[in-house]
Amino acid sequence: MKKDLGAAGELFPQSVFIVASYDEAGVPNAMNVAWGGECTRHEIAINIGDHKTTENILAKGAFTVAPADVAHVVEADYFGMATGRTVNKAEKSGLTFVPSAHVDAPVIEEFPLTMECVVRDVQDWGGEKRFIGEIVNTRVDESILDEEGRVDFARMRPIVYDSTRRIYRVVGEEVGGAWDAGKPLM
């Protein structure tokens, strides 16, 4: 038996993205963003409301996106709890923010994968902004690459947000091959 929940968005998982930016004075900031994802192989979309990060991205036209991993769940959650308007989250987190060589935004060294983006479009959604960022470079720690040089998410151990329980979960178990598991039905 099924039950109607009304207009509840229950898609799972929601990636946990740490979006980093600089303000006009060059002070780094980071924010935990669950409403986002890759829209194409070379573009990322993030939806955010009225935040310090929103102001920063509008001012600089750039941002970086790092999927949070198990090793940094504490810092990732902190970036979603604290506000950059009243605290220097970069300093308080203890993480290492370095300038990107490709965009006017910081890279957080401790996160093993970071996509460096320039803003290609800004859409206003009634108090929220949707930023479409073109990925101009992806930096990756060699420790999460497989023997063929591909990102191995089993090594990275990214986390996702379970909004129904308000918890983080780790991505892990392989259950089938893409373009392979469905072959018996072909």
CYANA upper distance limits for C-alpha pairs under 8 A (distance plus 0.5 A):
 10 GLU  CA    163 SER  CA      8.15
 10 GLU  CA    164 THR  CA      7.83
 12 PHE  CA    161 TYR  CA      8.39
 12 PHE  CA    162 ASP  CA      7.14
 12 PHE  CA    163 SER  CA      8.43
 13 PRO  CA    160 VAL  CA      6.29
 13 PRO  CA    161 TYR  CA      6.72
 13 PRO  CA    162 ASP  CA      6.80
 14 GLN  CA     34 ALA  CA      6.28
 14 GLN  CA     35 TRP  CA      7.67
 14 GLN  CA    160 VAL  CA      5.93
 14 GLN  CA    161 TYR  CA      5.60
 14 GLN  CA    162 ASP  CA      7.32
 14 GLN  CA    163 SER  CA      8.32
 15 SER  CA     34 ALA  CA      6.23
 15 SER  CA     35 TRP  CA      8.31
 15 SER  CA     36 GLY  CA      7.94
 15 SER  CA     37 GLY  CA      7.93
 15 SER  CA     67 PRO  CA      7.66
 15 SER  CA    159 ILE  CA      7.41
 15 SER  CA    160 VAL  CA      5.12
 15 SER  CA    161 TYR  CA      6.69
 16 VAL  CA     32 ASN  CA      7.08
 16 VAL  CA     33 VAL  CA      6.63
 16 VAL  CA     34 ALA  CA      5.65
 16 VAL  CA     67 PRO  CA      6.32
 16 VAL  CA     68 ALA  CA      6.14
 16 VAL  CA     76 ALA  CA      8.39
 16 VAL  CA    159 ILE  CA      6.85
 16 VAL  CA    160 VAL  CA      5.86
 16 VAL  CA    161 TYR  CA      6.70
 17 PHE  CA     32 ASN  CA      6.24
 17 PHE  CA     33 VAL  CA      5.61
 17 PHE  CA     34 ALA  CA      6.68
 17 PHE  CA     36 GLY  CA      8.13
 17 PHE  CA     65 VAL  CA      6.56
 17 PHE  CA     66 ALA  CA      6.07
 17 PHE  CA     67 PRO  CA      5.05
 17 PHE  CA     68 ALA  CA      6.39
 18 ILE  CA     30 ALA  CA      6.80
 18 ILE  CA     31 MET  CA      6.02
 18 ILE  CA     32 ASN  CA      5.22
 18 ILE  CA     33 VAL  CA      6.64
 18 ILE  CA     64 THR  CA      8.45
 18 ILE  CA     65 VAL  CA      6.07
 18 ILE  CA     66 ALA  CA      5.56
 18 ILE  CA     67 PRO  CA      6.63
 18 ILE  CA     68 ALA  CA      6.87
 18 ILE  CA     76 ALA  CA      7.28
 18 ILE  CA     79 PHE  CA      8.07
 19 VAL  CA     30 ALA  CA      5.96
 19 VAL  CA     31 MET  CA      5.74
 19 VAL  CA     32 ASN  CA      6.93
 19 VAL  CA     33 VAL  CA      7.23
 19 VAL  CA     53 THR  CA      8.41
 19 VAL  CA     63 PHE  CA      7.07
 19 VAL  CA     64 THR  CA      6.02
 19 VAL  CA     65 VAL  CA      5.12
 19 VAL  CA     66 ALA  CA      7.06
 20 ALA  CA     28 PRO  CA      7.53
 20 ALA  CA     29 ASN  CA      6.09
 20 ALA  CA     30 ALA  CA      4.75
 20 ALA  CA     31 MET  CA      6.99
 20 ALA  CA     53 THR  CA      8.05
 20 ALA  CA     63 PHE  CA      6.21
 20 ALA  CA     64 THR  CA      5.69
 20 ALA  CA     65 VAL  CA      7.05
 20 ALA  CA    105 ALA  CA      7.10
 20 ALA  CA    106 PRO  CA      6.49
 20 ALA  CA    107 VAL  CA      7.50
 20 ALA  CA    108 ILE  CA      8.25
 21 SER  CA     28 PRO  CA      6.24
 21 SER  CA     29 ASN  CA      5.96
 21 SER  CA     30 ALA  CA      6.96
 21 SER  CA     53 THR  CA      6.95
 21 SER  CA     56 ASN  CA      6.53
 21 SER  CA     57 ILE  CA      6.89
 21 SER  CA     62 ALA  CA      7.58
 21 SER  CA     63 PHE  CA      5.55
 21 SER  CA     64 THR  CA      7.25
 21 SER  CA    104 ASP  CA      8.27
 21 SER  CA    105 ALA  CA      5.24
 21 SER  CA    106 PRO  CA      6.38
 22 TYR  CA     26 GLY  CA      5.62
 22 TYR  CA     27 VAL  CA      5.82
 22 TYR  CA     28 PRO  CA      4.97
 22 TYR  CA     29 ASN  CA      6.60
 22 TYR  CA     56 ASN  CA      6.26
 22 TYR  CA     57 ILE  CA      8.11
 22 TYR  CA     60 LYS  CA      7.68
 22 TYR  CA    104 ASP  CA      7.82
 22 TYR  CA    105 ALA  CA      6.01
 22 TYR  CA    106 PRO  CA      7.27
 23 ASP  CA     27 VAL  CA      5.92
 23 ASP  CA     28 PRO  CA      7.09
 23 ASP  CA     29 ASN  CA      8.06
 23 ASP  CA     55 GLU  CA      8.02
 23 ASP  CA     56 ASN  CA      5.21
 23 ASP  CA     57 ILE  CA      8.47
 23 ASP  CA     59 ALA  CA      7.74
 23 ASP  CA     60 LYS  CA      7.96
 24 GLU  CA     56 ASN  CA      7.46
 24 GLU  CA     59 ALA  CA      7.14
 24 GLU  CA     60 LYS  CA      7.84
 28 PRO  CA     88 ASN  CA      8.47
 28 PRO  CA     90 ALA  CA      6.67
 28 PRO  CA     97 PHE  CA      7.59
 28 PRO  CA    105 ALA  CA      8.22
 28 PRO  CA    106 PRO  CA      6.97
 29 ASN  CA     52 LYS  CA      8.49
 29 ASN  CA     53 THR  CA      7.48
 29 ASN  CA     84 GLY  CA      6.92
 29 ASN  CA     88 ASN  CA      7.54
 29 ASN  CA     89 LYS  CA      6.56
 29 ASN  CA     90 ALA  CA      6.12
 30 ALA  CA     53 THR  CA      7.69
 30 ALA  CA     79 PHE  CA      6.54
 30 ALA  CA     84 GLY  CA      8.23
 30 ALA  CA     89 LYS  CA      7.26
 30 ALA  CA     90 ALA  CA      7.20
 31 MET  CA     53 THR  CA      7.31
 31 MET  CA     79 PHE  CA      5.36
 31 MET  CA     80 GLY  CA      6.19
 32 ASN  CA     76 ALA  CA      6.69
 32 ASN  CA     77 ASP  CA      7.46
 32 ASN  CA     79 PHE  CA      5.72
 32 ASN  CA     80 GLY  CA      4.97
 33 VAL  CA     46 ILE  CA      7.88
 33 VAL  CA     47 ASN  CA      8.29
 33 VAL  CA     48 ILE  CA      7.80
 33 VAL  CA     80 GLY  CA      7.85
 34 ALA  CA    161 TYR  CA      7.73
 35 TRP  CA     46 ILE  CA      6.43
 35 TRP  CA     47 ASN  CA      5.98
 35 TRP  CA     48 ILE  CA      7.89
 36 GLY  CA     44 ILE  CA      7.74
 36 GLY  CA     45 ALA  CA      5.84
 36 GLY  CA     46 ILE  CA      4.63
 36 GLY  CA     47 ASN  CA      6.57
 37 GLY  CA     44 ILE  CA      6.09
 37 GLY  CA     45 ALA  CA      6.09
 37 GLY  CA     46 ILE  CA      7.12
 38 GLU  CA     42 HIS  CA      8.15
 38 GLU  CA     43 GLU  CA      6.27
 38 GLU  CA     44 ILE  CA      4.80
 38 GLU  CA     45 ALA  CA      6.74
 39 CYS  CA     43 GLU  CA      6.11
 39 CYS  CA     44 ILE  CA      6.07
 39 CYS  CA     45 ALA  CA      6.83
 40 THR  CA     44 ILE  CA      7.66
 42 HIS  CA    134 GLU  CA      6.37
 42 HIS  CA    135 ILE  CA      5.72
 42 HIS  CA    136 VAL  CA      8.29
 43 GLU  CA    132 ILE  CA      7.13
 43 GLU  CA    133 GLY  CA      5.98
 43 GLU  CA    134 GLU  CA      5.07
 43 GLU  CA    135 ILE  CA      6.07
 44 ILE  CA    117 CYS  CA      8.50
 44 ILE  CA    131 PHE  CA      8.47
 44 ILE  CA    132 ILE  CA      6.19
 44 ILE  CA    133 GLY  CA      5.62
 44 ILE  CA    134 GLU  CA      7.03
 44 ILE  CA    135 ILE  CA      7.57
 45 ALA  CA    130 ARG  CA      7.05
 45 ALA  CA    131 PHE  CA      6.04
 45 ALA  CA    132 ILE  CA      5.03
 45 ALA  CA    133 GLY  CA      6.79
 46 ILE  CA    130 ARG  CA      6.08
 46 ILE  CA    131 PHE  CA      5.88
 46 ILE  CA    132 ILE  CA      7.27
 47 ASN  CA    128 GLU  CA      7.25
 47 ASN  CA    129 LYS  CA      6.14
 47 ASN  CA    130 ARG  CA      4.89
 47 ASN  CA    131 PHE  CA      6.97
 48 ILE  CA     54 THR  CA      7.36
 48 ILE  CA    128 GLU  CA      6.07
 48 ILE  CA    129 LYS  CA      6.03
 48 ILE  CA    130 ARG  CA      7.09
 49 GLY  CA     54 THR  CA      7.61
 49 GLY  CA    127 GLY  CA      6.69
 49 GLY  CA    128 GLU  CA      4.65
 49 GLY  CA    129 LYS  CA      6.62
 50 ASP  CA     54 THR  CA      6.73
 50 ASP  CA     55 GLU  CA      8.41
 50 ASP  CA    127 GLY  CA      7.43
 50 ASP  CA    128 GLU  CA      7.08
 51 HIS  CA     55 GLU  CA      7.22
 51 HIS  CA     83 THR  CA      8.25
 51 HIS  CA     84 GLY  CA      8.28
 51 HIS  CA     85 ARG  CA      8.35
 52 LYS  CA     56 ASN  CA      6.69
 52 LYS  CA     83 THR  CA      7.97
 52 LYS  CA     84 GLY  CA      6.17
 52 LYS  CA     85 ARG  CA      6.36
 53 THR  CA     57 ILE  CA      6.57
 53 THR  CA     84 GLY  CA      8.15
 54 THR  CA     58 LEU  CA      6.73
 54 THR  CA    129 LYS  CA      8.05
 55 GLU  CA     59 ALA  CA      6.64
 56 ASN  CA     60 LYS  CA      6.55
 57 ILE  CA     61 GLY  CA      5.71
 57 ILE  CA     62 ALA  CA      6.12
 57 ILE  CA     63 PHE  CA      6.76
 57 ILE  CA    119 VAL  CA      8.38
 58 LEU  CA     62 ALA  CA      8.46
 60 LYS  CA    104 ASP  CA      6.93
 60 LYS  CA    105 ALA  CA      8.27
 61 GLY  CA    104 ASP  CA      8.08
 61 GLY  CA    118 VAL  CA      6.44
 61 GLY  CA    119 VAL  CA      5.62
 62 ALA  CA    103 VAL  CA      6.57
 62 ALA  CA    104 ASP  CA      6.20
 62 ALA  CA    105 ALA  CA      6.44
 62 ALA  CA    116 GLU  CA      8.37
 62 ALA  CA    117 CYS  CA      6.17
 62 ALA  CA    118 VAL  CA      4.84
 62 ALA  CA    119 VAL  CA      5.94
 62 ALA  CA    133 GLY  CA      8.10
 63 PHE  CA    103 VAL  CA      7.85
 63 PHE  CA    104 ASP  CA      7.70
 63 PHE  CA    105 ALA  CA      5.65
 63 PHE  CA    106 PRO  CA      7.99
 63 PHE  CA    116 GLU  CA      6.90
 63 PHE  CA    117 CYS  CA      5.91
 63 PHE  CA    118 VAL  CA      7.04
 63 PHE  CA    119 VAL  CA      8.16
 63 PHE  CA    133 GLY  CA      8.34
 64 THR  CA    105 ALA  CA      6.76
 64 THR  CA    106 PRO  CA      7.23
 64 THR  CA    107 VAL  CA      7.00
 64 THR  CA    114 THR  CA      7.01
 64 THR  CA    115 MET  CA      6.04
 64 THR  CA    116 GLU  CA      5.01
 64 THR  CA    117 CYS  CA      6.19
 65 VAL  CA    114 THR  CA      6.02
 65 VAL  CA    115 MET  CA      5.64
 65 VAL  CA    116 GLU  CA      7.12
 65 VAL  CA    117 CYS  CA      8.22
 66 ALA  CA    108 ILE  CA      8.39
 66 ALA  CA    111 PHE  CA      6.87
 66 ALA  CA    112 PRO  CA      8.27
 66 ALA  CA    113 LEU  CA      6.21
 66 ALA  CA    114 THR  CA      4.88
 66 ALA  CA    115 MET  CA      6.88
 67 PRO  CA    111 PHE  CA      7.99
 67 PRO  CA    113 LEU  CA      7.25
 67 PRO  CA    114 THR  CA      7.74
 67 PRO  CA    158 PRO  CA      6.97
 67 PRO  CA    159 ILE  CA      8.18
 68 ALA  CA     72 HIS  CA      7.06
 68 ALA  CA     73 VAL  CA      7.35
 68 ALA  CA     76 ALA  CA      6.81
 68 ALA  CA    111 PHE  CA      7.30
 68 ALA  CA    158 PRO  CA      6.18
 68 ALA  CA    159 ILE  CA      6.42
 69 ASP  CA     73 VAL  CA      6.86
 69 ASP  CA    111 PHE  CA      7.73
 69 ASP  CA    156 MET  CA      7.08
 69 ASP  CA    157 ARG  CA      6.01
 69 ASP  CA    158 PRO  CA      4.49
 69 ASP  CA    159 ILE  CA      5.71
 69 ASP  CA    170 VAL  CA      8.35
 70 VAL  CA    157 ARG  CA      6.37
 70 VAL  CA    158 PRO  CA      6.57
 70 VAL  CA    159 ILE  CA      6.48
 70 VAL  CA    170 VAL  CA      7.21
 72 HIS  CA     76 ALA  CA      6.57
 72 HIS  CA    111 PHE  CA      8.12
 73 VAL  CA     77 ASP  CA      6.53
 73 VAL  CA    159 ILE  CA      8.21
 74 VAL  CA     78 TYR  CA      6.69
 75 GLU  CA     79 PHE  CA      6.69
 75 GLU  CA     93 SER  CA      6.66
 76 ALA  CA     80 GLY  CA      7.23
 77 ASP  CA     81 MET  CA      6.87
 78 TYR  CA     82 ALA  CA      6.51
 78 TYR  CA     93 SER  CA      8.24
 79 PHE  CA     83 THR  CA      8.27
 79 PHE  CA     89 LYS  CA      7.41
 82 ALA  CA     87 VAL  CA      7.84
 82 ALA  CA     89 LYS  CA      7.67
 83 THR  CA     87 VAL  CA      6.84
 83 THR  CA     89 LYS  CA      8.04
 84 GLY  CA     88 ASN  CA      6.45
 84 GLY  CA     89 LYS  CA      6.55
 87 VAL  CA     92 LYS  CA      8.36
 88 ASN  CA     92 LYS  CA      6.72
 89 LYS  CA     93 SER  CA      6.33
 90 ALA  CA     94 GLY  CA      7.32
 90 ALA  CA     95 LEU  CA      7.12
 90 ALA  CA     96 THR  CA      8.29
 90 ALA  CA     97 PHE  CA      7.54
 91 GLU  CA     95 LEU  CA      7.82
 95 LEU  CA    108 ILE  CA      7.27
 95 LEU  CA    109 GLU  CA      7.88
 95 LEU  CA    110 GLU  CA      7.16
 96 THR  CA    108 ILE  CA      6.05
 96 THR  CA    109 GLU  CA      6.00
 96 THR  CA    110 GLU  CA      7.29
 97 PHE  CA    106 PRO  CA      6.25
 97 PHE  CA    107 VAL  CA      6.06
 97 PHE  CA    108 ILE  CA      5.09
 97 PHE  CA    109 GLU  CA      6.85
 98 VAL  CA    106 PRO  CA      5.81
 98 VAL  CA    107 VAL  CA      5.79
 98 VAL  CA    108 ILE  CA      6.93
 98 VAL  CA    109 GLU  CA      7.53
 99 PRO  CA    104 ASP  CA      7.86
 99 PRO  CA    105 ALA  CA      6.75
 99 PRO  CA    106 PRO  CA      5.04
 99 PRO  CA    107 VAL  CA      6.56
100 SER  CA    104 ASP  CA      7.14
100 SER  CA    105 ALA  CA      6.45
100 SER  CA    106 PRO  CA      5.90
100 SER  CA    107 VAL  CA      6.22
100 SER  CA    116 GLU  CA      7.88
102 HIS  CA    116 GLU  CA      7.46
102 HIS  CA    136 VAL  CA      7.58
102 HIS  CA    137 ASN  CA      7.48
103 VAL  CA    116 GLU  CA      6.91
103 VAL  CA    117 CYS  CA      7.14
103 VAL  CA    118 VAL  CA      7.03
105 ALA  CA    116 GLU  CA      8.30
107 VAL  CA    114 THR  CA      7.42
107 VAL  CA    116 GLU  CA      8.45
108 ILE  CA    114 THR  CA      8.37
112 PRO  CA    139 ARG  CA      8.40
112 PRO  CA    140 VAL  CA      6.05
112 PRO  CA    141 ASP  CA      5.45
112 PRO  CA    144 ILE  CA      7.78
112 PRO  CA    156 MET  CA      7.60
113 LEU  CA    138 THR  CA      7.62
113 LEU  CA    139 ARG  CA      6.20
113 LEU  CA    140 VAL  CA      4.93
113 LEU  CA    141 ASP  CA      6.96
114 THR  CA    138 THR  CA      6.13
114 THR  CA    139 ARG  CA      5.69
114 THR  CA    140 VAL  CA      6.98
115 MET  CA    135 ILE  CA      6.62
115 MET  CA    136 VAL  CA      8.13
115 MET  CA    137 ASN  CA      6.46
115 MET  CA    138 THR  CA      4.87
115 MET  CA    139 ARG  CA      6.92
116 GLU  CA    135 ILE  CA      6.13
116 GLU  CA    136 VAL  CA      6.35
116 GLU  CA    137 ASN  CA      5.75
116 GLU  CA    138 THR  CA      6.56
116 GLU  CA    139 ARG  CA      8.38
117 CYS  CA    133 GLY  CA      5.62
117 CYS  CA    134 GLU  CA      5.60
117 CYS  CA    135 ILE  CA      4.98
117 CYS  CA    136 VAL  CA      6.17
117 CYS  CA    137 ASN  CA      7.82
118 VAL  CA    133 GLY  CA      5.71
118 VAL  CA    134 GLU  CA      5.85
118 VAL  CA    135 ILE  CA      7.36
118 VAL  CA    136 VAL  CA      7.62
119 VAL  CA    131 PHE  CA      7.10
119 VAL  CA    132 ILE  CA      6.38
119 VAL  CA    133 GLY  CA      4.92
119 VAL  CA    134 GLU  CA      6.85
120 ARG  CA    131 PHE  CA      8.19
120 ARG  CA    132 ILE  CA      6.13
120 ARG  CA    133 GLY  CA      5.99
120 ARG  CA    134 GLU  CA      6.72
121 ASP  CA    131 PHE  CA      6.46
121 ASP  CA    132 ILE  CA      5.56
121 ASP  CA    133 GLY  CA      7.65
122 VAL  CA    129 LYS  CA      7.07
122 VAL  CA    130 ARG  CA      6.17
122 VAL  CA    131 PHE  CA      5.27
122 VAL  CA    132 ILE  CA      6.86
123 GLN  CA    129 LYS  CA      6.12
123 GLN  CA    130 ARG  CA      5.48
123 GLN  CA    131 PHE  CA      7.07
124 ASP  CA    128 GLU  CA      6.53
124 ASP  CA    129 LYS  CA      5.33
124 ASP  CA    130 ARG  CA      6.97
125 TRP  CA    129 LYS  CA      6.26
125 TRP  CA    130 ARG  CA      7.61
140 VAL  CA    144 ILE  CA      8.03
140 VAL  CA    145 LEU  CA      8.50
140 VAL  CA    151 VAL  CA      8.44
141 ASP  CA    145 LEU  CA      7.92
143 SER  CA    155 ARG  CA      8.11
144 ILE  CA    151 VAL  CA      6.38
144 ILE  CA    152 ASP  CA      6.02
144 ILE  CA    153 PHE  CA      7.64
144 ILE  CA    155 ARG  CA      5.68
144 ILE  CA    156 MET  CA      5.93
145 LEU  CA    149 GLY  CA      5.71
145 LEU  CA    150 ARG  CA      5.73
145 LEU  CA    151 VAL  CA      5.12
145 LEU  CA    152 ASP  CA      5.95
145 LEU  CA    155 ARG  CA      8.30
146 ASP  CA    150 ARG  CA      5.95
146 ASP  CA    151 VAL  CA      6.86
146 ASP  CA    152 ASP  CA      6.26
152 ASP  CA    156 MET  CA      6.96
153 PHE  CA    157 ARG  CA      6.18
153 PHE  CA    158 PRO  CA      7.22
153 PHE  CA    171 VAL  CA      8.24
153 PHE  CA    172 GLY  CA      8.19
154 ALA  CA    171 VAL  CA      8.02
154 ALA  CA    172 GLY  CA      6.33
154 ALA  CA    173 GLU  CA      8.47
157 ARG  CA    170 VAL  CA      6.72
157 ARG  CA    171 VAL  CA      6.48
157 ARG  CA    172 GLY  CA      7.23
158 PRO  CA    170 VAL  CA      6.41
158 PRO  CA    171 VAL  CA      6.22
159 ILE  CA    168 TYR  CA      6.70
159 ILE  CA    169 ARG  CA      5.93
159 ILE  CA    170 VAL  CA      4.86
159 ILE  CA    171 VAL  CA      6.36
160 VAL  CA    168 TYR  CA      6.05
160 VAL  CA    169 ARG  CA      5.82
160 VAL  CA    170 VAL  CA      6.71
160 VAL  CA    171 VAL  CA      7.44
161 TYR  CA    166 ARG  CA      7.58
161 TYR  CA    167 ILE  CA      6.53
161 TYR  CA    168 TYR  CA      5.15
161 TYR  CA    169 ARG  CA      6.87
162 ASP  CA    166 ARG  CA      6.10
162 ASP  CA    167 ILE  CA      5.84
162 ASP  CA    168 TYR  CA      6.38
162 ASP  CA    169 ARG  CA      7.38
163 SER  CA    167 ILE  CA      7.39
176 GLY  CA    180 ASP  CA      7.93
176 GLY  CA    181 ALA  CA      6.02
177 GLY  CA    181 ALA  CA      5.87
179 TRP  CA    183 LYS  CA      7.83
182 GLY  CA    186 MET  CA      7.50
